[in-house]
Amino acid sequence: MRWDDFRRSDNIEDRRDDGPMIAGGGLGGGGIGIGGLIIVGLISWALGIDPRILIGGLEMIEGPGGQQQQGPTPPTHAGTPADQQGQFIAAVLGDSEDRWGEIFRSQLGRNYQPPRLVIYRGGTQSGCGMAQAAMGPFYCPRDQRVYLDTSFFNDLQNRFRGCNGKACQFSQAYVITHEVGHHVQNMLGILPKVQQAQQNMSPRDRNALQVKVELQADCLAGVWANRSQQKWNFLEAGDVDAALQTASAIGDDRLQRQAQGYVVPDSFTHGTSAQRSQWFQTGFKSGSVNDCNTFGQGAI
């Protein structure tokens, strides 16, 4: 992946030097609670991987209910980070801002308001409650920020086969733009509709709708990649394969089969490995938001 041409965003809050924040209790409304963290711990123990690898389903997009946790506002260093890792994150975010700005104007006839991205180590306060490294990257609709513990990228490179060197960078970009995809959903009014619909659903139906949310975010990440490829021709051999391997590695079916030997489709929150790869490729091939309708007619 070549990213030298990408504009660096200064829409970043760098909290990596603030040290880990310790807070009692679980996450506030719209976040994952202690039960979710226990499940992640069990799965990660069974798979022998760091729980931060289990990204995607633990994003804080479940709904407006509950109480937002209060805590001190952490100090931040706003702007484009100077280190190599920070530069890469700023470059991917900056290009996502530019491409989504173009897409919103050309395909949707409106302006795009980008999310802020918070990078941290260990833990930090978010608008949805306490953010912790074990949760993986997530998007919080309350404060319209993407949260990323940067040690996740090290785990991604160390644990996923085929994710190494420059090829792994596109997997990392996929992770960032998946979360940005949730912000796009929020701007389009999709997340509020989902959250409202889920309030009166059974757990099975809530999970099924959540799968559609996550698959659409995968597709929107593919839309970004398509538009950026047209602009910069930035992809290199192995990049897309590495991203697809990452998407497959975090499919619900694969995680469940490895953890317990069997699959429970009703409990899926992100879709199967095949579905995640399929929807990313759908967005990547078409570059059109209209092709990312994972909900079907009248679903929400």
C-alpha positions as CSV (number, residue, x, y, z in Angstrom):
1,M,0.0,0.0,0.0
2,R,1.4,3.4,-1.0
3,W,0.0,6.2,1.1
4,D,2.6,9.0,0.6
5,D,0.1,11.0,-1.6
6,F,-2.6,10.9,1.0
7,R,-3.4,14.1,2.7
8,R,-2.7,14.0,6.5
9,S,-5.7,14.9,8.6
10,D,-5.3,17.1,11.6
11,N,-8.7,15.9,12.9
12,I,-7.0,13.7,15.5
13,E,-6.8,13.6,19.2
14,D,-3.6,11.9,20.3
15,R,-3.9,10.6,23.9
16,R,-1.2,8.0,23.7
17,D,1.1,9.9,26.1
18,D,-1.6,10.4,28.7
19,G,-1.1,6.9,30.2
20,P,-3.9,4.3,30.8
21,M,-7.0,5.5,32.5
22,I,-8.6,3.3,35.1
23,A,-12.3,3.6,35.6
24,G,-14.8,1.5,37.5
25,G,-17.9,-0.1,36.0
26,G,-18.8,-1.0,32.5
27,L,-19.6,1.1,29.5
28,G,-22.5,3.5,29.4
29,G,-25.4,3.3,27.1
30,G,-24.5,2.5,23.5
31,G,-21.5,0.5,24.6
32,I,-20.5,-3.0,25.4
33,G,-21.0,-4.1,29.0
34,I,-19.1,-6.5,31.2
35,G,-21.0,-9.5,29.7
36,G,-19.6,-8.7,26.3
37,L,-16.1,-8.3,27.7
38,I,-16.3,-11.7,29.3
39,I,-17.4,-13.3,26.0
40,V,-14.5,-11.6,24.2
41,G,-12.2,-13.0,26.9
42,L,-13.5,-16.5,26.5
43,I,-13.2,-16.4,22.7
44,S,-9.7,-14.9,22.8
45,W,-8.6,-17.6,25.4
46,A,-9.9,-20.4,23.2
47,L,-8.3,-19.0,20.1
48,G,-5.0,-18.0,21.8
49,I,-5.2,-14.4,20.5
50,D,-5.3,-11.0,22.1
51,P,-9.0,-9.9,22.6
52,R,-8.2,-6.7,20.7
53,I,-8.2,-8.8,17.6
54,L,-11.9,-9.4,17.9
55,I,-12.9,-6.1,16.4
56,G,-16.1,-4.9,14.8
57,G,-18.9,-6.3,16.8
58,L,-18.0,-4.4,19.9
59,E,-18.4,-1.0,18.5
60,M,-20.5,1.4,20.5
61,I,-23.4,1.8,18.2
62,E,-26.2,-0.1,20.0
63,G,-28.5,2.7,21.0
64,P,-29.1,5.9,22.8
65,G,-30.5,4.3,26.0
66,G,-28.7,4.0,29.3
67,Q,-26.5,6.5,31.2
68,Q,-23.4,7.9,29.8
69,Q,-20.5,7.5,32.1
70,Q,-19.0,10.7,33.4
71,G,-15.3,11.1,33.9
72,P,-12.5,13.7,33.7
73,T,-11.8,14.9,30.2
74,P,-8.4,13.6,29.3
75,P,-5.7,15.9,28.0
76,T,-5.2,15.7,24.3
77,H,-2.7,16.7,21.7
78,A,-4.7,17.8,18.7
79,G,-3.4,17.7,15.2
80,T,-1.4,15.5,13.0
81,P,1.0,13.2,14.9
82,A,4.6,13.3,13.9
83,D,5.6,9.7,14.4
84,Q,5.3,7.1,11.6
85,Q,2.3,5.3,13.0
86,G,0.5,8.5,13.7
87,Q,1.3,9.7,10.2
88,F,-0.2,6.5,8.7
89,I,-3.4,6.9,10.7
90,A,-3.6,10.6,9.8
91,A,-3.1,9.7,6.1
92,V,-5.8,7.1,6.0
93,L,-8.2,9.4,7.9
94,G,-7.3,12.3,5.6
95,D,-8.0,10.4,2.5
96,S,-11.2,9.0,3.9
97,E,-12.3,12.6,4.5
98,D,-11.5,13.6,1.0
99,R,-13.0,10.7,-0.7
100,W,-16.2,10.7,1.4
101,G,-16.4,14.5,0.8
102,E,-16.5,13.7,-2.9
103,I,-18.9,10.9,-2.6
104,F,-21.4,12.9,-0.5
105,R,-21.3,15.7,-3.0
106,S,-21.5,13.6,-6.1
107,Q,-23.7,10.7,-5.0
108,L,-25.8,12.1,-2.2
109,G,-25.9,15.9,-2.9
110,R,-24.8,17.0,0.5
111,N,-21.8,17.9,2.6
112,Y,-19.8,15.4,4.6
113,Q,-18.9,16.1,8.2
114,P,-16.0,13.8,9.1
115,P,-15.5,12.2,12.5
116,R,-12.7,12.9,14.9
117,L,-10.3,10.1,15.5
118,V,-8.9,9.4,19.0
119,I,-5.7,7.4,19.3
120,Y,-4.8,6.1,22.8
121,R,-3.0,3.4,24.8
122,G,-4.6,1.2,27.4
123,G,-7.8,3.2,28.0
124,T,-9.4,6.6,27.7
125,Q,-12.8,8.3,28.3
126,S,-15.2,8.3,25.4
127,G,-18.7,9.8,24.9
128,C,-20.0,6.3,25.2
129,G,-18.1,5.4,28.4
130,M,-14.7,4.1,29.2
131,A,-12.7,2.9,26.1
132,Q,-10.4,0.1,26.7
133,A,-7.8,-1.6,24.5
134,A,-9.5,-5.0,24.9
135,M,-12.6,-3.7,23.0
136,G,-10.7,-3.1,19.8
137,P,-11.4,-0.1,17.5
138,F,-14.9,1.3,17.7
139,Y,-17.1,4.2,16.7
140,C,-19.1,6.2,19.3
141,P,-22.1,8.0,17.8
142,R,-22.6,10.1,20.9
143,D,-19.5,12.1,20.3
144,Q,-19.0,11.1,16.6
145,R,-15.4,9.9,17.3
146,V,-13.5,6.8,16.2
147,Y,-11.4,5.3,19.0
148,L,-8.3,3.3,18.2
149,D,-5.8,1.8,20.6
150,T,-2.7,1.8,18.5
151,S,-1.4,-1.5,20.0
152,F,-4.2,-3.2,18.0
153,F,-2.1,-2.7,14.9
154,N,0.8,-4.6,16.4
155,D,-1.5,-7.4,17.3
156,L,-3.0,-7.4,13.8
157,Q,0.4,-7.8,12.3
158,N,1.7,-10.4,14.8
159,R,-1.4,-12.6,14.8
160,F,-3.0,-12.7,11.3
161,R,-1.2,-14.8,8.7
162,G,-0.6,-12.9,5.6
163,C,-0.7,-9.6,7.4
164,N,2.9,-8.4,7.3
165,G,4.8,-5.4,6.0
166,K,3.0,-3.2,3.5
167,A,0.3,-5.8,2.9
168,C,-0.7,-5.4,6.5
169,Q,-1.1,-1.7,6.2
170,F,-4.1,-2.1,3.9
171,S,-5.7,-4.4,6.5
172,Q,-5.1,-1.6,9.0
173,A,-6.6,0.9,6.6
174,Y,-9.6,-1.4,6.3
175,V,-10.1,-1.4,10.0
176,I,-10.0,2.4,10.2
177,T,-12.3,2.9,7.2
178,H,-14.8,0.3,8.6
179,E,-15.2,2.5,11.7
180,V,-15.5,5.6,9.5
181,G,-18.2,3.6,7.7
182,H,-20.2,3.6,10.9
183,H,-19.9,7.4,11.0
184,V,-21.2,7.5,7.4
185,Q,-24.1,5.4,8.5
186,N,-24.7,7.8,11.4
187,M,-24.7,10.8,9.0
188,L,-27.1,9.1,6.7
189,G,-29.5,8.4,9.6
190,I,-29.1,4.7,9.4
191,L,-27.8,4.1,12.9
192,P,-30.6,6.0,14.6
193,K,-33.2,4.0,12.7
194,V,-31.4,0.7,13.6
195,Q,-31.2,1.7,17.3
196,Q,-34.9,2.6,17.4
197,A,-35.9,-0.6,15.6
198,Q,-33.7,-2.8,17.9
199,Q,-35.5,-1.5,21.1
200,N,-38.6,-3.6,20.4
201,M,-36.9,-6.7,19.0
202,S,-36.0,-10.1,20.4
203,P,-32.3,-10.8,20.9
204,R,-32.3,-12.9,17.8
205,D,-33.7,-10.2,15.6
206,R,-31.5,-7.5,17.2
207,N,-28.4,-9.6,16.3
208,A,-29.7,-10.1,12.8
209,L,-30.1,-6.4,12.3
210,Q,-26.7,-5.7,13.8
211,V,-25.1,-8.1,11.2
212,K,-26.6,-5.9,8.5
213,V,-25.1,-2.8,10.1
214,E,-21.6,-4.3,10.2
215,L,-21.7,-5.8,6.7
216,Q,-22.7,-2.4,5.4
217,A,-19.7,-0.8,7.2
218,D,-17.5,-3.4,5.4
219,C,-19.1,-2.4,2.1
220,L,-18.5,1.3,2.8
221,A,-14.9,0.6,3.6
222,G,-14.7,-1.0,0.1
223,V,-16.3,2.1,-1.4
224,W,-13.5,4.2,0.1
225,A,-10.9,1.8,-1.3
226,N,-12.4,1.9,-4.8
227,R,-12.5,5.7,-4.9
228,S,-9.0,6.0,-3.4
229,Q,-7.6,3.5,-5.9
230,Q,-9.1,5.5,-8.8
231,K,-7.5,8.7,-7.4
232,W,-4.1,7.4,-6.4
233,N,-3.6,3.8,-7.7
234,F,-2.3,3.1,-4.3
235,L,-2.8,-0.6,-4.0
236,E,0.0,-3.1,-4.4
237,A,0.1,-6.8,-4.9
238,G,-1.4,-8.7,-1.9
239,D,-3.1,-5.7,-0.3
240,V,-6.7,-6.7,-1.1
241,D,-6.0,-10.3,-0.2
242,A,-4.6,-9.3,3.2
243,A,-7.7,-7.2,3.9
244,L,-10.0,-10.0,2.8
245,Q,-8.1,-12.4,5.1
246,T,-8.6,-9.9,8.0
247,A,-12.3,-9.7,7.2
248,S,-12.6,-13.5,7.1
249,A,-10.6,-14.0,10.3
250,I,-13.2,-12.0,12.3
251,G,-16.3,-13.6,10.8
252,D,-18.7,-14.8,13.4
253,D,-18.8,-18.3,12.0
254,R,-15.1,-18.8,12.1
255,L,-14.7,-17.4,15.6
256,Q,-17.5,-19.5,17.0
257,R,-16.2,-22.7,15.2
258,Q,-12.7,-22.2,16.5
259,A,-13.9,-21.3,20.0
260,Q,-16.6,-24.0,20.6
261,G,-16.5,-26.3,17.6
262,Y,-19.9,-25.3,16.3
263,V,-21.8,-22.3,15.0
264,V,-24.9,-20.6,16.4
265,P,-26.1,-18.3,13.6
266,D,-28.8,-16.6,15.8
267,S,-26.0,-15.1,17.9
268,F,-24.1,-13.6,15.0
269,T,-23.5,-9.8,15.2
270,H,-21.1,-9.3,12.3
271,G,-21.9,-12.0,9.7
272,T,-19.9,-14.9,8.4
273,S,-16.4,-14.7,7.0
274,A,-17.8,-15.1,3.5
275,Q,-20.3,-12.3,4.0
276,R,-17.7,-9.9,5.3
277,S,-15.5,-10.6,2.4
278,Q,-18.4,-10.4,0.0
279,W,-19.6,-7.0,1.1
280,F,-16.2,-5.5,1.2
281,Q,-15.6,-6.7,-2.4
282,T,-19.1,-5.3,-3.4
283,G,-18.1,-1.8,-2.3
284,F,-14.6,-2.1,-3.7
285,K,-15.8,-3.2,-7.1
286,S,-18.6,-0.7,-7.5
287,G,-17.5,2.4,-5.5
288,S,-21.2,3.2,-5.0
289,V,-23.0,3.7,-1.7
290,N,-26.2,2.5,-3.4
291,D,-24.7,-0.9,-3.8
292,C,-24.2,-1.2,0.0
293,N,-27.8,-1.8,0.9
294,T,-27.4,-4.8,3.2
295,F,-30.9,-4.2,4.8
296,G,-33.1,-4.8,1.8
297,Q,-36.2,-2.9,0.9
298,G,-38.1,-1.6,4.0
299,A,-35.9,-3.3,6.5
300,I,-35.5,-0.2,8.7
